[in-house]
Amino acid sequence: MGTNEEVPWKALGGVIMNEERVKMKAQDPNVRNKNFEEVELGFTKEEALKEASRCLHCKIPKCVEGCPVNIMIPEFIAALKEDDVKKAYDVISETSSLPAICGRVCPQEKQCESKCVRGLKGEAVAIGSLERYVADEAIKNNFTTIIKVPKNKVTVAIVGSGPAGLTCAGDLAKAGFEVTIFEVLHKAGGVLTYGIPEFRLPKSIVENQVKSLKKLGVRIRTNIPVGNAITLDNLQQEFDAVFVGTGAGLPKFMGIEGEDADGVFSANEILTRINLMGGFREDAKTPIKHAKKAYVIGGGNVAMDAVRCLKRLGVDAHIMYRRGEDELPARQMEVHHAKEEGVQFDLLQNPVRILVDEQNNVTGMEVVNMELTEPGEDGRRSVREVEGSNHVVECDMVVMALGTGPNHEALKGSNIVLTEKNLIQVDENGTKTSLDNVYAGGDAVTGAATVILAMEAGKKAAKEIIERFKTV
């Protein structure tokens, strides 16, 4: 073979490293942009086994280091290779209480898959897709992994049933603690239920994962607004320990003229109405306004979720983001799906004023063009307004997806210490608050982040609580 000919890069043992991964099938874009059914269809057994066969089972598995909850990835894939799905599920369940959720919404491309050796000169193993397959098969076959440990009679209250709270509850229950979750809404799941659309995360999946926790003995009390119906002080008196995982659900706005108009929404409101209240249905009690043309301001995953929901409602849906496509913070897959579905991207543009009519209805926006500067010392490019570029775009709906801040309603009446950024202050270990036996984690501590990072915080708090009461 001549020196100019390309040859596959091989690892020890002659494994071809540039072998392509198995691609998960999805609904046709022109079909799915009119329904709320799940976009990606999951692996078949044959596809899962083929993809699992690509794992090299590295002696030092960097993929595990890249997973915030440290799932033993090579072990579960090895079990899957043997067609032992139950064993694979048991391996995953040792460290994760929400595998069917993580397999769908975690940014694996930035975490476990980014560390995969196969990704050096080829495509990483589709770890997230394999996790989803195993978890879905577990649901389909009613697998349960209940770790039988004696109850230690230590009681823990968890405030909030989002990913941090659910994960903390699962780990504590497996360790023998008596756990009760308090949730302000009528359904458990937090952002998993009200924030992520059905086409990305079916609510039946969330409900199943919640049921799995109940099988471990976790009690879930919904419609309980901690801070009002019951205070944090009450919980301290009634329980041995408390974990606060209330997330960051307070939407941010730009502070520009016209934001109080009829037709301006936060992405949180749009998503909550659709996901939790069925606002996309014609008979909904709180229906979504049927706009003709809408702009969603922002470029993160929440912005993509909101704009794709609006597209499914028949709206001429646009993303407006002040930076370029390379700077979009959303997952590449979500951007790709949005484009496939017909969402328009108006990049390097930013609104400076919302225009309204005499009835205070949105009629459009005054917008300026933006440009990126040269990279600074940190490698990041700033953005600046192009002078004299003001122009008007017509629309009858504007949705702000600019991030969220913490809502500390649950902390009312307590003396818990907050940071300068209005987040819950924790100690150097990352979970203990200023109050005795009160712990916190997730977005209420870090600010808005990902589901998997909230899960990591829940696990960390559970570990610290277990350590605190291990002699009880």
C-alpha positions as CSV (number, residue, x, y, z in Angstrom):
1,M,0.0,0.0,0.0
2,G,1.5,3.3,-1.0
3,T,2.3,6.0,1.5
4,N,-0.3,8.4,0.0
5,E,-3.2,6.0,0.5
6,E,-5.4,6.5,3.5
7,V,-5.5,3.7,6.0
8,P,-7.9,3.3,9.0
9,W,-6.4,4.4,12.3
10,K,-6.3,1.2,14.4
11,A,-6.1,0.6,18.2
12,L,-4.4,-2.4,19.8
13,G,-6.0,-5.6,18.6
14,G,-6.7,-4.2,15.1
15,V,-10.0,-2.5,16.0
16,I,-10.9,0.1,13.3
17,M,-11.3,3.3,15.1
18,N,-13.1,5.4,12.5
19,E,-16.1,3.1,12.3
20,E,-19.3,5.2,12.2
21,R,-21.8,5.0,15.1
22,V,-25.3,3.8,14.6
23,K,-27.6,6.7,14.0
24,M,-30.9,6.8,15.8
25,K,-34.0,7.0,13.6
26,A,-36.3,10.0,14.0
27,Q,-39.7,11.1,12.8
28,D,-39.8,12.9,9.5
29,P,-39.3,16.7,10.1
30,N,-42.4,17.7,8.2
31,V,-44.5,15.3,10.2
32,R,-43.1,15.9,13.7
33,N,-43.3,19.7,13.4
34,K,-47.1,19.2,13.6
35,N,-47.2,16.9,16.6
36,F,-45.8,16.6,20.1
37,E,-44.8,12.9,19.9
38,E,-41.2,12.0,20.6
39,V,-38.8,13.0,17.8
40,E,-36.2,10.3,18.2
41,L,-37.5,6.7,18.0
42,G,-34.9,4.8,20.0
43,F,-32.7,1.9,19.0
44,T,-33.9,-1.5,18.0
45,K,-32.3,-4.5,19.7
46,E,-30.1,-5.1,16.6
47,E,-29.0,-1.4,16.5
48,A,-28.2,-1.4,20.2
49,L,-26.1,-4.5,20.0
50,K,-24.3,-3.2,17.0
51,E,-23.5,0.1,18.7
52,A,-22.5,-1.6,21.9
53,S,-20.0,-3.7,20.0
54,R,-18.0,-0.5,19.2
55,C,-17.0,0.0,22.8
56,L,-13.3,-0.7,23.4
57,H,-13.6,-1.3,27.1
58,C,-10.6,0.9,27.9
59,K,-8.6,-0.1,31.0
60,I,-8.9,3.5,32.2
61,P,-12.4,4.5,31.1
62,K,-12.3,8.2,30.6
63,C,-16.0,8.1,29.7
64,V,-16.8,7.4,33.4
65,E,-14.8,10.4,34.5
66,G,-16.8,12.5,32.1
67,C,-20.1,11.4,33.6
68,P,-21.2,13.7,36.5
69,V,-22.9,10.7,38.2
70,N,-20.1,8.2,37.4
71,I,-22.2,5.5,35.7
72,M,-20.0,2.5,35.1
73,I,-20.3,2.8,31.3
74,P,-18.0,0.0,30.1
75,E,-19.7,-2.4,32.5
76,F,-23.2,-1.7,31.4
77,I,-22.2,-1.8,27.7
78,A,-20.4,-5.2,28.3
79,A,-23.7,-6.6,29.8
80,L,-25.6,-5.2,26.8
81,K,-23.1,-6.9,24.4
82,E,-24.1,-10.2,26.1
83,D,-27.7,-9.3,25.5
84,D,-28.3,-9.1,29.2
85,V,-30.4,-6.0,29.5
86,K,-31.4,-6.6,33.1
87,K,-27.8,-6.7,34.1
88,A,-27.0,-3.6,32.2
89,Y,-29.9,-1.8,33.9
90,D,-28.7,-3.0,37.3
91,V,-25.2,-1.5,36.6
92,I,-26.7,1.8,35.6
93,S,-29.1,1.9,38.5
94,E,-26.2,1.6,41.0
95,T,-25.4,5.3,40.4
96,S,-28.3,6.7,38.5
97,S,-32.0,6.9,39.5
98,L,-33.1,8.5,36.3
99,P,-31.6,6.6,33.3
100,A,-34.5,7.0,30.9
101,I,-34.3,10.7,31.4
102,C,-30.5,11.1,31.2
103,G,-30.4,9.0,28.1
104,R,-32.7,11.6,26.4
105,V,-31.7,15.0,27.7
106,C,-28.1,14.9,29.0
107,P,-25.5,16.6,26.8
108,Q,-23.4,13.5,26.4
109,E,-21.5,15.1,23.6
110,K,-19.9,17.4,26.2
111,Q,-19.5,14.8,28.9
112,C,-19.0,11.0,28.7
113,E,-18.9,10.9,24.9
114,S,-16.4,13.7,24.7
115,K,-13.9,11.4,26.6
116,C,-14.5,8.3,24.5
117,V,-11.3,7.1,22.8
118,R,-13.2,6.3,19.6
119,G,-14.0,10.0,19.3
120,L,-10.3,10.8,18.8
121,K,-10.3,9.9,15.1
122,G,-13.9,9.0,14.4
123,E,-17.2,9.0,16.2
124,A,-17.6,8.3,19.9
125,V,-19.8,5.4,21.1
126,A,-23.4,6.6,21.4
127,I,-23.4,6.2,25.2
128,G,-26.6,8.2,25.7
129,S,-28.5,6.3,23.1
130,L,-27.5,3.0,24.7
131,E,-28.5,4.2,28.1
132,R,-31.8,5.2,26.8
133,Y,-32.3,1.8,25.1
134,V,-31.5,-0.1,28.4
135,A,-33.8,2.2,30.4
136,D,-36.6,1.9,27.9
137,E,-36.3,-1.9,27.9
138,A,-36.4,-1.9,31.7
139,I,-39.7,0.1,31.6
140,K,-41.1,-2.2,28.9
141,N,-40.2,-5.3,30.9
142,N,-41.0,-3.9,34.3
143,F,-37.5,-4.4,35.6
144,T,-36.9,-3.3,39.2
145,T,-33.6,-2.9,41.0
146,I,-34.5,-2.6,44.7
147,I,-31.6,-2.7,47.0
148,K,-32.7,-4.2,50.3
149,V,-31.2,-2.5,53.2
150,P,-32.5,-2.1,56.7
151,K,-34.3,1.1,57.5
152,N,-32.2,3.3,59.7
153,K,-35.2,5.4,61.0
154,V,-33.5,8.6,59.9
155,T,-36.0,10.9,58.2
156,V,-35.2,13.4,55.4
157,A,-37.4,16.0,53.8
158,I,-36.7,17.0,50.3
159,V,-38.1,20.3,49.0
160,G,-38.6,20.2,45.2
161,S,-39.0,17.1,43.0
162,G,-36.8,18.2,40.1
163,P,-33.7,16.2,39.1
164,A,-31.7,17.2,42.2
165,G,-34.5,16.3,44.6
166,L,-35.4,13.0,42.8
167,T,-31.7,11.9,42.7
168,C,-31.1,12.8,46.3
169,A,-34.2,10.9,47.3
170,G,-33.3,7.8,45.4
171,D,-29.8,7.6,46.8
172,L,-31.0,8.1,50.4
173,A,-33.8,5.6,50.0
174,K,-31.4,3.0,48.8
175,A,-29.3,3.7,51.9
176,G,-32.2,3.0,54.2
177,F,-33.4,6.5,54.9
178,E,-37.1,7.5,55.2
179,V,-37.6,10.1,52.5
180,T,-40.5,12.5,51.9
181,I,-40.5,14.9,48.9
182,F,-42.5,18.1,49.1
183,E,-43.6,19.5,45.7
184,V,-45.5,22.8,45.1
185,L,-47.1,21.7,41.8
186,H,-49.6,19.0,41.3
187,K,-47.2,16.7,39.5
188,A,-43.7,15.6,40.5
189,G,-40.7,16.1,38.2
190,G,-39.9,19.8,38.4
191,V,-38.3,21.0,35.2
192,L,-38.5,17.5,33.8
193,T,-42.3,17.8,33.9
194,Y,-43.0,21.5,33.2
195,G,-39.9,22.6,31.3
196,I,-38.9,20.0,28.7
197,P,-41.4,19.3,25.9
198,E,-43.1,16.0,25.3
199,F,-41.3,15.6,22.0
200,R,-37.9,15.5,23.8
201,L,-39.0,13.9,27.0
202,P,-42.3,12.1,27.2
203,K,-44.1,12.7,30.5
204,S,-44.8,9.0,30.8
205,I,-41.1,8.5,31.1
206,V,-40.9,11.0,34.0
207,E,-43.9,9.4,35.7
208,N,-42.3,6.0,35.4
209,Q,-39.0,7.2,36.9
210,V,-41.0,8.7,39.8
211,K,-42.9,5.4,40.3
212,S,-39.5,3.7,40.6
213,L,-38.6,6.0,43.5
214,K,-41.9,5.2,45.2
215,K,-41.1,1.5,44.9
216,L,-38.0,2.3,47.0
217,G,-40.3,3.8,49.7
218,V,-40.0,7.5,48.8
219,R,-43.1,9.4,49.7
220,I,-44.1,12.3,47.4
221,R,-46.5,15.0,48.6
222,T,-47.7,17.3,45.8
223,N,-49.5,20.6,46.1
224,I,-47.5,21.6,49.2
225,P,-46.0,25.1,48.9
226,V,-43.1,25.0,51.3
227,G,-42.6,28.6,52.6
228,N,-46.4,29.0,52.9
229,A,-48.4,25.9,53.8
230,I,-45.3,24.7,55.7
231,T,-42.1,26.4,56.5
232,L,-38.5,25.3,56.4
233,D,-38.4,25.7,60.1
234,N,-41.3,23.3,60.4
235,L,-39.4,20.7,58.3
236,Q,-36.3,21.1,60.4
237,Q,-38.4,20.3,63.5
238,E,-40.2,17.3,62.0
239,F,-37.3,15.7,60.0
240,D,-33.7,14.8,60.9
241,A,-32.4,16.5,57.7
242,V,-33.7,18.6,54.9
243,F,-32.5,18.9,51.3
244,V,-33.5,22.0,49.3
245,G,-33.6,21.4,45.5
246,T,-36.0,24.1,44.4
247,G,-34.2,24.9,41.1
248,A,-34.2,28.2,39.3
249,G,-37.6,29.0,37.8
250,L,-37.7,32.8,37.9
251,P,-37.5,34.1,34.3
252,K,-35.3,36.9,33.2
253,F,-36.3,39.8,30.9
254,M,-34.4,42.4,29.0
255,G,-35.8,45.5,30.6
256,I,-36.6,47.1,27.3
257,E,-39.7,49.2,26.3
258,G,-42.8,47.3,25.6
259,E,-42.1,44.2,27.7
260,D,-45.3,44.6,29.5
261,A,-47.4,44.2,26.3
262,D,-50.0,41.6,25.6
263,G,-48.1,39.1,23.6
264,V,-44.8,39.1,25.5
265,F,-44.1,35.9,27.5
266,S,-41.3,34.1,29.2
267,A,-40.3,30.8,27.8
268,N,-41.1,29.3,31.3
269,E,-44.8,30.3,30.9
270,I,-45.0,28.9,27.4
271,L,-43.4,25.6,28.3
272,T,-45.4,25.3,31.6
273,R,-48.7,25.9,29.9
274,I,-47.9,23.3,27.2
275,N,-46.1,20.6,29.3
276,L,-48.0,20.8,32.6
277,M,-51.3,22.2,31.6
278,G,-51.9,20.9,28.0
279,G,-52.1,24.5,26.6
280,F,-51.6,23.2,23.1
281,R,-55.0,21.5,23.1
282,E,-58.0,23.3,21.8
283,D,-60.0,22.5,25.0
284,A,-57.2,23.7,27.3
285,K,-58.2,25.9,30.3
286,T,-55.1,28.0,29.8
287,P,-54.5,27.9,26.0
288,I,-51.5,29.3,24.2
289,K,-52.3,32.4,22.2
290,H,-52.4,31.5,18.5
291,A,-49.8,33.9,17.1
292,K,-49.1,34.4,13.4
293,K,-45.4,35.2,13.9
294,A,-43.3,34.8,17.0
295,Y,-39.7,35.6,17.9
296,V,-38.0,33.6,20.7
297,I,-35.1,35.7,22.1
298,G,-32.2,33.6,23.2
299,G,-30.1,30.7,21.9
300,G,-30.1,28.0,24.7
301,N,-31.9,24.7,25.0
302,V,-34.9,26.5,26.6
303,A,-35.2,28.8,23.6
304,M,-35.1,25.8,21.3
305,D,-37.8,24.0,23.3
306,A,-40.0,27.0,23.2
307,V,-39.6,27.8,19.5
308,R,-40.1,24.2,18.5
309,C,-43.3,24.1,20.6
310,L,-44.6,27.2,18.8
311,K,-43.7,25.7,15.4
312,R,-46.0,22.8,16.3
313,L,-48.8,25.2,17.0
314,G,-48.6,26.5,13.4
315,V,-46.7,29.7,14.3
316,D,-44.1,31.2,11.9
317,A,-41.5,30.7,14.6
318,H,-38.1,32.4,14.7
319,I,-35.0,32.4,17.0
320,M,-33.4,35.7,17.5
321,Y,-29.9,35.5,19.0
322,R,-27.3,38.3,19.4
323,R,-24.4,36.1,18.5
324,G,-23.6,33.8,15.6
325,E,-24.4,30.1,15.0
326,D,-21.0,28.9,16.4
327,E,-21.9,30.7,19.7
328,L,-25.3,29.2,20.2
329,P,-25.3,27.6,23.7
330,A,-28.0,25.0,22.8
331,R,-27.0,21.4,22.0
332,Q,-26.1,21.0,18.4
333,M,-28.7,18.2,18.1
334,E,-31.5,20.6,19.2
335,V,-30.4,23.3,16.8
336,H,-30.2,20.7,14.0
337,H,-33.7,19.4,14.8
338,A,-35.1,23.0,15.0
339,K,-33.8,23.8,11.6
340,E,-35.1,20.6,10.1
341,E,-38.5,21.4,11.5
342,G,-38.6,24.8,9.7
343,V,-37.6,27.2,12.6
344,Q,-36.0,30.4,11.2
345,F,-32.8,31.6,12.8
346,D,-32.2,35.4,12.9
347,L,-28.6,35.6,14.2
348,L,-26.4,38.5,15.1
349,Q,-29.6,40.5,15.9
350,N,-31.0,41.9,19.1
351,P,-34.2,43.7,20.1
352,V,-34.0,47.1,21.6
353,R,-37.8,47.9,21.8
354,I,-41.0,46.1,21.5
355,L,-43.7,47.9,19.4
356,V,-47.3,47.9,20.5
357,D,-50.6,49.2,19.2
358,E,-53.2,51.3,21.1
359,Q,-54.6,48.1,22.8
360,N,-51.1,47.2,24.0
361,N,-50.8,44.3,21.6
362,V,-47.4,43.4,20.1
363,T,-47.0,44.5,16.5
364,G,-43.3,44.1,16.0
365,M,-39.8,44.9,17.4
366,E,-37.1,47.4,16.7
367,V,-34.0,45.4,16.2
368,V,-30.3,46.2,15.8
369,N,-27.6,44.2,14.0
370,M,-24.7,42.9,16.1
371,E,-21.1,42.0,15.3
372,L,-18.5,39.8,17.0
373,T,-15.2,41.3,18.1
374,E,-11.9,39.6,17.9
375,P,-11.3,37.0,20.6
376,G,-10.0,38.3,23.9
377,E,-7.4,36.7,26.2
378,D,-9.9,34.1,27.3
379,G,-10.6,33.2,23.6
380,R,-14.2,34.5,23.9
381,R,-15.5,36.9,21.3
382,S,-17.6,39.8,22.6
383,V,-20.5,41.2,20.8
384,R,-21.3,44.8,20.0
385,E,-24.1,46.8,18.3
386,V,-23.6,47.9,14.7
387,E,-24.3,51.7,14.7
388,G,-27.2,52.8,12.5
389,S,-28.5,49.3,11.9
390,N,-31.9,49.8,13.6
391,H,-34.7,48.2,11.7
392,V,-38.2,46.9,12.4
393,V,-39.5,43.3,12.2
394,E,-43.2,42.5,12.4
395,C,-44.6,39.9,14.8
396,D,-47.4,39.5,17.3
397,M,-45.6,37.4,19.9
398,V,-42.2,37.8,21.7
399,V,-40.9,35.0,24.0
400,M,-38.0,35.8,26.3
401,A,-35.6,32.8,26.8
402,L,-32.8,34.6,28.5
403,G,-32.1,32.3,31.4
404,T,-33.7,32.0,34.9
405,G,-32.9,32.9,38.5
406,P,-33.8,31.2,41.8
407,N,-37.2,31.6,43.3
408,H,-36.7,31.4,47.1
409,E,-40.4,31.3,48.0
410,A,-39.7,28.0,49.9
411,L,-37.1,29.8,52.1
412,K,-39.6,32.4,53.5
413,G,-39.2,32.9,57.2
414,S,-35.9,31.1,57.5
415,N,-32.5,32.5,58.3
416,I,-30.7,30.6,55.6
417,V,-27.7,32.6,54.2
418,L,-27.7,33.6,50.5
419,T,-24.8,34.7,48.3
420,E,-24.4,38.1,46.6
421,K,-25.9,36.5,43.5
422,N,-29.0,35.5,45.5
423,L,-28.1,31.8,45.5
424,I,-28.2,29.5,48.5
425,Q,-24.8,29.6,50.2
426,V,-23.2,26.2,50.9
427,D,-20.0,25.2,52.6
428,E,-16.7,24.1,50.9
429,N,-18.1,20.6,50.4
430,G,-20.8,22.1,48.2
431,T,-24.1,21.0,49.9
432,K,-24.3,22.1,53.6
433,T,-26.1,25.4,54.1
434,S,-25.9,27.8,57.1
435,L,-28.7,26.0,58.9
436,D,-28.3,22.9,61.0
437,N,-28.8,19.7,59.0
438,V,-30.1,21.6,56.0
439,Y,-28.5,20.8,52.6
440,A,-29.0,22.3,49.2
441,G,-28.0,21.6,45.6
442,G,-28.8,22.1,41.9
443,D,-29.8,25.4,40.3
444,A,-30.8,27.0,43.6
445,V,-27.1,26.8,44.5
446,T,-25.3,27.1,41.2
447,G,-27.8,29.1,39.0
448,A,-29.5,27.6,36.0
449,A,-27.5,24.6,34.7
450,T,-28.2,21.1,33.1
451,V,-30.3,18.2,34.4
452,I,-27.3,16.0,34.9
453,L,-25.4,18.6,37.0
454,A,-28.5,19.0,39.2
455,M,-28.5,15.2,39.6
456,E,-24.8,15.3,40.5
457,A,-25.6,17.8,43.2
458,G,-28.4,15.6,44.5
459,K,-26.0,12.7,44.7
460,K,-23.4,14.7,46.5
461,A,-25.9,15.9,49.1
462,A,-27.2,12.4,49.6
463,K,-23.6,11.2,50.2
464,E,-23.0,13.9,52.8
465,I,-26.3,13.2,54.6
466,I,-25.5,9.5,54.7
467,E,-22.1,10.3,56.1
468,R,-23.6,12.6,58.7
469,F,-26.0,10.0,60.0
470,K,-24.0,6.8,59.4
471,T,-23.7,6.1,63.1
472,V,-27.4,6.6,63.9
